[in-house]
Each structure stands twice: as C-alpha cells, then as structure tokens.
Amino acid sequence: MTEEQVETKAENLSRTEMRKQQKELLEEAKITKLKRRLNYVIAFLVTVLILILLFMRFINF
C-alpha cells in the first residue's frame, strides 16, 4: 500500500475501528517484545546449564 492509500483508509475509519486497529498493533508489539525476551531467557538458561555440566564434569561431582 502507498502512503496515500493508508491515509485515505485511516481517514475513513471510525473511532472504534481506529482504536481496535491501534490495540491490535500494540498487542503485536508486546508479543514480539515478549518473544525476544523469552529467547534471551532460554539462551541464558541453556548457557548456564552447559556451564554447570562442564563444571561438574571437570570438578568430578
């Protein structure tokens, strides 16, 4: 879509439709942020697990 089409579409929407659209965009942004944070947490936990296993292997627990 071009900018003109988006602007025309935005002008034609009612308040409730605009709020609904903004809410959906906000939800999508929150979901992507949570996905990114979850990926970081998973990577951190895997790294810690590997470090613990290596520590236990070489210290002979």
C-alpha positions in Angstrom: 0.0 0.0 0.0 1.1 3.5 -0.7 1.1 6.3 1.9 -1.9 7.9 0.2 -3.9 4.7 0.4 -3.1 4.3 4.1 -4.0 7.9 4.9 -7.3 7.6 2.9 -8.1 4.3 4.7 -7.2 5.9 8.1 -9.5 8.8 7.4 -12.4 6.6 6.5 -12.2 4.5 9.7 -14.5 5.4 12.7 -13.1 6.0 16.2 -13.9 2.4 17.3 -12.2 0.9 14.3 -9.1 3.1 14.8 -9.0 2.1 18.5 -9.4 -1.5 17.5 -6.6 -1.2 15.0 -4.3 0.5 17.4 -5.0 -2.1 20.1 -4.1 -4.9 17.6 -0.8 -3.1 16.7 0.0 -2.6 20.4 -0.7 -6.3 21.1 1.6 -7.3 18.2 4.4 -5.1 19.5 4.0 -6.6 23.0 4.1 -10.1 21.7 7.2 -9.5 19.7 8.9 -7.9 22.7 7.9 -10.9 24.8 9.2 -13.4 22.2 12.5 -11.6 22.1 12.8 -11.7 26.0 11.8 -15.3 26.1 14.5 -16.2 23.5 17.1 -14.4 25.7 16.0 -16.2 28.8 16.1 -19.6 27.0 19.6 -18.9 25.7 20.7 -17.8 29.2 19.4 -20.9 30.8 20.9 -23.2 28.2 24.3 -21.5 28.6 24.1 -21.8 32.4 23.1 -25.5 32.1 26.1 -26.2 29.9 28.5 -24.3 32.2 27.2 -26.3 35.2 27.6 -29.6 33.4 31.1 -28.7 32.4 31.9 -27.6 35.9 30.5 -30.8 37.4 32.4 -32.9 34.8 35.8 -31.3 35.5 35.4 -31.0 39.2 34.2 -34.6 39.5 30.9 -34.1 41.4 
